[in-house]
Amino acid sequence: MSMLRKLIELEKDARAFGFDWPDQYAILKQIIDECQEVRSDIEAKCSDKKIQEEIGDLIHAVISLCIFSGYDVEQTIDKVNAKFSKRMTLLKELAKKHGLSTLKGKSVPFMLELWSQAKILEKQNDMD
């Protein structure tokens, strides 16, 4: 059993036992809290083990939201993989038009601008 499948099963077992969230907003609050914990631990230069643990808590909270919302976790991941792959292909094409074979060393604002352009192109391609 994969680690992802094990976490999904543990989450479903907890819900079946009654250890469940009242609504999606409570889970979103937990996700925000977990993000803040990750940030605090990074800023405090905590150990890699501690930061990894907090990132794991964040992943768990996001998976909880997916399950609570009635979505299949693996199908959701498959969809995001396809979406990310498509956008990365577009991003690489845009970088190539700028004469770049890589984005290593480029500024975050520049990369985010290309990402935004890739999203626009993706939406245009989906409309065709």
Backbone bond lengths (Angstrom), bond angles and torsions (degrees), N, CA, C in turn:
res aa  C-N    CA-C-N  psi(-1)  N-CA   C-N-CA  omega(-1)  CA-C   N-CA-C  phi
1 M - - - 1.451 - - 1.533 107.63 -
2 S 1.328 115.48 131.05 1.462 119.33 179.07 1.522 110.13 -68.63
3 M 1.302 115.54 159.85 1.468 120.51 178.98 1.527 110.28 -63.04
4 L 1.329 116.94 -37.21 1.463 120.52 177.84 1.520 109.91 -64.07
5 R 1.319 117.26 -47.26 1.465 121.40 179.79 1.531 110.38 -60.92
6 K 1.351 116.95 -39.08 1.458 120.64 179.35 1.531 110.36 -63.27
7 L 1.335 117.35 -43.85 1.468 120.82 178.68 1.526 111.09 -63.76
8 I 1.313 116.97 -40.68 1.467 121.10 177.82 1.524 109.67 -60.97
9 E 1.329 116.94 -45.73 1.469 121.01 -179.77 1.527 111.17 -65.01
10 L 1.332 117.41 -40.83 1.468 120.68 177.32 1.529 110.74 -62.10
11 E 1.308 116.62 -42.30 1.467 121.14 179.36 1.531 110.83 -64.84
12 K 1.317 116.74 -43.67 1.467 120.33 179.03 1.529 111.05 -65.07
13 D 1.335 116.65 -38.44 1.458 120.60 178.07 1.533 110.30 -64.41
14 A 1.317 117.08 -42.19 1.472 121.12 178.58 1.524 110.37 -61.29
15 R 1.319 116.44 -43.33 1.469 120.48 179.21 1.523 110.88 -64.45
16 A 1.334 116.63 -42.51 1.466 120.67 179.96 1.527 110.83 -63.57
17 F 1.331 116.76 -30.19 1.456 122.67 178.70 1.536 111.61 -78.63
18 G 1.328 116.30 -9.30 1.462 121.04 179.83 1.510 114.68 100.37
19 F 1.332 117.22 -1.57 1.458 121.54 176.90 1.524 106.32 -85.46
20 D 1.333 115.12 88.55 1.460 120.56 -169.23 1.521 109.83 -139.45
21 W 1.282 115.49 164.96 1.453 123.47 178.42 1.530 109.86 -84.69
22 P 1.336 117.74 150.81 1.467 119.28 177.25 1.527 112.41 -74.92
23 D 1.349 116.04 -32.72 1.468 120.01 -178.31 1.529 109.47 -165.71
24 Q 1.327 115.48 174.39 1.461 120.77 -178.59 1.527 111.98 -64.48
25 Y 1.328 116.81 -32.29 1.461 119.97 -177.71 1.523 111.82 -65.13
26 A 1.318 116.96 -35.34 1.461 120.54 176.81 1.527 110.53 -64.96
27 I 1.326 115.93 -37.34 1.467 119.50 178.12 1.523 109.87 -69.76
28 L 1.320 116.62 -41.48 1.471 119.73 177.70 1.531 110.80 -60.16
29 K 1.326 116.79 -39.97 1.465 120.05 176.65 1.523 109.91 -61.49
30 Q 1.328 116.75 -42.34 1.465 120.70 178.32 1.526 110.58 -62.46
31 I 1.333 117.09 -41.24 1.469 121.21 178.46 1.526 109.99 -61.01
32 I 1.328 116.62 -45.36 1.467 120.58 178.64 1.526 110.37 -62.15
33 D 1.334 116.69 -43.78 1.469 120.67 177.93 1.528 110.99 -59.93
34 E 1.342 116.20 -42.80 1.468 119.91 179.68 1.529 110.71 -65.27
35 C 1.333 117.43 -39.18 1.473 120.61 176.64 1.522 110.03 -60.16
36 Q 1.330 115.94 -43.19 1.468 120.07 179.60 1.525 111.26 -64.76
37 E 1.336 117.13 -36.79 1.461 120.02 177.51 1.521 111.34 -65.96
38 V 1.332 116.74 -41.42 1.463 120.33 177.69 1.529 108.71 -61.14
39 R 1.317 116.10 -48.03 1.468 120.70 -179.22 1.535 110.94 -59.53
40 S 1.324 116.40 -46.25 1.470 120.52 -179.82 1.517 111.36 -60.56
41 D 1.320 116.24 -42.74 1.466 119.75 -179.51 1.526 111.64 -67.20
42 I 1.334 116.83 -36.63 1.470 120.03 176.90 1.529 109.09 -65.85
43 E 1.335 115.99 -47.09 1.468 120.19 -179.66 1.527 111.60 -62.79
44 A 1.328 116.68 -35.29 1.468 121.24 179.95 1.529 111.81 -81.02
45 K 1.332 115.82 0.31 1.466 121.69 -178.56 1.537 111.59 54.29
46 C 1.335 114.49 43.80 1.463 120.28 176.41 1.522 109.98 -64.87
47 S 1.295 115.78 169.35 1.464 120.34 -179.61 1.526 110.58 -64.85
48 D 1.324 115.12 155.19 1.464 120.34 176.22 1.518 110.52 -56.75
49 K 1.329 116.30 -37.81 1.470 121.11 -179.84 1.526 110.60 -60.33
50 K 1.333 117.39 -44.50 1.468 122.10 -179.54 1.526 110.60 -66.52
51 I 1.321 117.35 -44.80 1.471 121.04 -179.95 1.526 109.78 -63.70
52 Q 1.334 117.15 -43.42 1.461 120.83 178.36 1.523 110.60 -60.49
53 E 1.323 116.72 -40.51 1.462 121.16 178.96 1.534 110.61 -61.18
54 E 1.319 116.71 -43.34 1.466 120.58 179.71 1.527 111.49 -68.05
55 I 1.324 116.93 -37.74 1.471 119.86 175.90 1.524 109.33 -63.65
56 G 1.329 117.06 -38.64 1.464 120.87 176.00 1.519 111.47 -60.49
57 D 1.354 116.57 -41.71 1.459 120.15 176.97 1.528 110.84 -61.78
58 L 1.320 116.22 -38.91 1.467 121.08 178.05 1.528 110.93 -64.01
59 I 1.317 116.41 -45.93 1.469 120.66 177.87 1.530 109.81 -59.38
60 H 1.326 116.29 -44.33 1.459 120.33 179.64 1.525 110.84 -59.96
61 A 1.329 117.12 -44.05 1.466 120.38 -179.95 1.525 111.45 -62.81
62 V 1.318 117.50 -39.88 1.470 120.91 178.79 1.527 110.43 -66.57
63 I 1.316 116.81 -40.32 1.469 120.49 177.22 1.526 109.39 -64.80
64 S 1.327 117.36 -38.13 1.466 120.62 176.53 1.524 110.85 -59.57
65 L 1.325 116.60 -43.23 1.470 120.81 178.71 1.523 110.55 -62.34
66 C 1.306 116.93 -42.65 1.464 121.52 179.78 1.528 110.52 -60.81
67 I 1.323 116.79 -48.93 1.462 121.38 -178.92 1.523 110.64 -66.04
68 F 1.338 117.20 -47.00 1.461 121.51 -179.53 1.527 110.40 -57.88
69 S 1.336 116.24 -36.28 1.463 121.48 -178.63 1.519 112.98 -77.23
70 G 1.341 116.24 -5.73 1.452 120.46 176.64 1.516 114.91 89.18
71 Y 1.328 116.40 17.23 1.463 120.11 -179.32 1.520 110.55 -100.53
72 D 1.304 116.01 143.06 1.457 122.23 174.37 1.537 107.04 -72.89
73 V 1.318 116.93 122.63 1.469 121.42 -175.34 1.521 111.41 -60.92
74 E 1.317 117.33 -48.29 1.463 120.07 -177.08 1.525 111.55 -66.17
75 Q 1.320 117.14 -37.26 1.464 120.44 176.43 1.536 109.96 -66.02
76 T 1.325 116.77 -39.06 1.459 121.08 178.07 1.523 110.58 -63.44
77 I 1.331 116.79 -42.33 1.461 121.07 177.35 1.521 110.55 -65.63
78 D 1.326 117.15 -39.62 1.463 120.84 177.84 1.526 110.48 -60.82
79 K 1.333 116.33 -41.76 1.473 120.08 179.24 1.524 111.53 -65.49
80 V 1.320 116.87 -41.55 1.467 118.86 -179.77 1.530 110.52 -70.21
81 N 1.326 117.55 -33.16 1.467 120.10 175.27 1.526 110.43 -61.16
82 A 1.322 116.62 -45.53 1.471 120.67 179.68 1.526 110.58 -63.29
83 K 1.320 116.05 -43.81 1.468 121.48 -179.83 1.529 110.68 -63.80
84 F 1.340 116.64 -46.91 1.460 120.60 -179.32 1.524 110.87 -64.66
85 S 1.322 116.96 -40.91 1.457 121.59 179.01 1.531 110.81 -60.81
86 K 1.330 115.55 -44.83 1.463 120.42 179.88 1.540 110.42 -62.44
87 R 1.322 115.77 -45.12 1.470 119.47 -179.56 1.522 111.73 -66.73
88 M 1.317 117.38 -38.46 1.461 119.48 178.76 1.523 111.25 -65.41
89 T 1.328 116.68 -36.87 1.462 119.68 176.18 1.529 109.91 -61.31
90 L 1.333 116.16 -45.54 1.463 120.81 178.07 1.526 111.11 -64.44
91 L 1.314 116.80 -40.67 1.461 121.76 179.16 1.526 110.67 -61.43
92 K 1.324 116.81 -43.55 1.464 120.85 178.92 1.521 111.00 -64.54
93 E 1.334 116.75 -37.27 1.462 120.28 177.01 1.530 110.51 -65.16
94 L 1.327 117.01 -41.49 1.464 120.49 177.73 1.523 111.05 -64.45
95 A 1.319 116.89 -42.18 1.466 120.62 178.47 1.526 109.89 -61.14
96 K 1.325 115.94 -41.28 1.465 120.72 179.91 1.523 110.57 -61.91
97 K 1.350 116.98 -38.05 1.468 120.86 177.34 1.525 111.78 -64.56
98 H 1.320 116.46 -23.87 1.468 121.85 175.70 1.530 110.97 -89.79
99 G 1.320 116.09 6.88 1.457 120.64 179.44 1.517 113.78 77.08
100 L 1.329 116.22 22.62 1.466 120.81 -177.09 1.524 111.01 -110.02
101 S 1.315 115.63 135.30 1.467 119.79 174.95 1.523 110.91 -98.48
102 T 1.326 116.38 -9.25 1.459 122.78 179.35 1.527 108.53 -155.06
103 L 1.315 115.82 160.59 1.464 120.30 175.50 1.525 111.38 -104.56
104 K 1.323 117.12 5.94 1.470 120.63 179.00 1.523 109.33 -58.25
105 G 1.323 114.53 129.94 1.455 120.18 178.57 1.524 114.41 86.80
106 K 1.324 117.36 -5.66 1.464 120.35 179.45 1.524 109.42 -83.02
107 S 1.308 116.41 155.61 1.462 120.75 -177.70 1.527 111.12 -71.44
108 V 1.315 114.80 153.24 1.463 120.03 177.34 1.532 110.40 -60.93
109 P 1.343 119.92 -44.51 1.472 118.72 177.90 1.538 112.78 -57.29
110 F 1.337 117.08 -39.77 1.464 120.11 178.33 1.527 110.56 -64.10
111 M 1.336 116.40 -44.96 1.469 119.90 179.75 1.527 111.13 -63.48
112 L 1.322 116.78 -40.99 1.461 120.25 179.30 1.524 111.51 -67.24
113 E 1.313 117.00 -33.09 1.463 120.37 176.51 1.534 109.71 -65.44
114 L 1.310 117.08 -44.93 1.477 120.13 176.73 1.527 110.16 -62.49
115 W 1.331 116.99 -39.86 1.471 121.58 179.03 1.528 109.33 -60.90
116 S 1.327 116.69 -44.20 1.470 120.69 178.42 1.526 110.95 -61.43
117 Q 1.314 115.94 -42.01 1.469 120.07 177.93 1.527 110.69 -63.86
118 A 1.322 116.95 -39.51 1.469 120.89 178.38 1.523 110.43 -63.23
119 K 1.334 117.14 -39.95 1.466 120.78 178.29 1.531 110.60 -62.84
120 I 1.317 115.90 -41.40 1.472 120.20 178.91 1.525 109.85 -63.75
121 L 1.322 116.29 -46.19 1.479 120.25 178.27 1.523 111.11 -61.13
122 E 1.311 116.90 -40.33 1.462 120.51 179.00 1.524 110.75 -60.17
123 K 1.322 116.68 -45.98 1.458 120.77 179.43 1.520 111.29 -64.14
124 Q 1.335 116.85 -39.04 1.463 120.32 177.53 1.532 110.64 -64.44
125 N 1.335 116.24 -41.91 1.466 120.80 179.14 1.518 111.31 -65.28
126 D 1.339 116.90 -35.65 1.456 120.67 179.44 1.525 111.64 -69.54
127 M 1.330 116.83 -26.44 1.461 120.86 -179.80 1.529 111.50 -79.29
128 D 1.326 115.99 -23.93 1.475 119.51 -178.84 1.506 112.40 -70.41
